[in-house]
């Protein structure tokens, strides 16, 4: 049994091909986009989310009577 496992292990080690450079395994990327947006577009989306959240919180506090104008 152990001879079978040893021979199988040896066959697998001999049949392995060497792995090339890490960069060869990475997919080709055309640009530096994340989520399909550039850095400036992501900045404007994050600023917009911040403003909408702030406005929603302010309106909610007004409606609940926690703050008054």
ZIMO-V303648 format. One record per residue. N is the residue number from 0. RES is the residue in one letter. SS is DSSP state (@ for helix, = for strand, . for the rest). NEAR is the number of other C-alpha atoms within 12 Angstrom. D_CENTER is the distance of its C-alpha to the mean C-alpha in Angstrom with 2 decimals. Layout:
# ZIMO-V303648
N|RES|SS|NEAR|D_CENTER, N|RES|SS|NEAR|D_CENTER
This chain:
# ZIMO-V303648
0|X|.|7|45.38, 1|X|@|8|43.96, 2|X|@|9|45.26, 3|X|@|10|43.31, 4|X|@|11|40.07, 5|X|@|12|40.80, 6|X|@|13|41.63, 7|X|@|14|38.50, 8|X|@|14|36.37, 9|X|@|13|38.30, 10|X|@|12|37.86, 11|X|@|12|34.09, 12|X|@|12|34.01, 13|X|@|11|36.28, 14|X|@|10|34.40, 15|X|.|10|31.02, 16|X|.|8|30.21, 17|X|.|9|28.77, 18|X|.|9|25.11, 19|X|.|9|24.74, 20|X|.|8|22.69, 21|X|@|9|19.00, 22|X|@|10|18.45, 23|X|@|9|20.33, 24|X|@|9|17.89, 25|X|.|9|14.89, 26|X|.|9|14.82, 27|X|.|9|16.47, 28|X|.|10|14.64, 29|X|.|8|17.09, 30|X|.|12|15.68, 31|X|.|12|13.15, 32|X|.|13|11.71, 33|X|=|14|8.32, 34|X|.|11|8.85, 35|X|.|13|12.21, 36|X|=|15|13.45, 37|X|.|14|14.88, 38|X|@|15|14.79, 39|X|@|14|18.05, 40|X|@|15|17.06, 41|X|@|16|14.13, 42|X|@|14|16.82, 43|X|@|14|19.29, 44|X|@|16|17.13, 45|X|@|15|16.48, 46|X|@|14|20.23, 47|X|@|14|21.19, 48|X|@|14|19.36, 49|X|@|14|21.10, 50|X|@|14|24.43, 51|X|@|14|24.32, 52|X|@|14|23.55, 53|X|@|14|26.33, 54|X|@|14|28.74, 55|X|@|14|28.15, 56|X|@|16|28.79, 57|X|@|18|31.88, 58|X|@|17|33.29, 59|X|@|15|32.73, 60|X|@|15|34.59, 61|X|@|14|37.36, 62|X|@|13|37.76, 63|X|@|11|37.98, 64|X|.|11|40.54, 65|X|.|12|38.78, 66|X|.|12|39.34, 67|X|.|11|42.09, 68|X|.|9|42.58
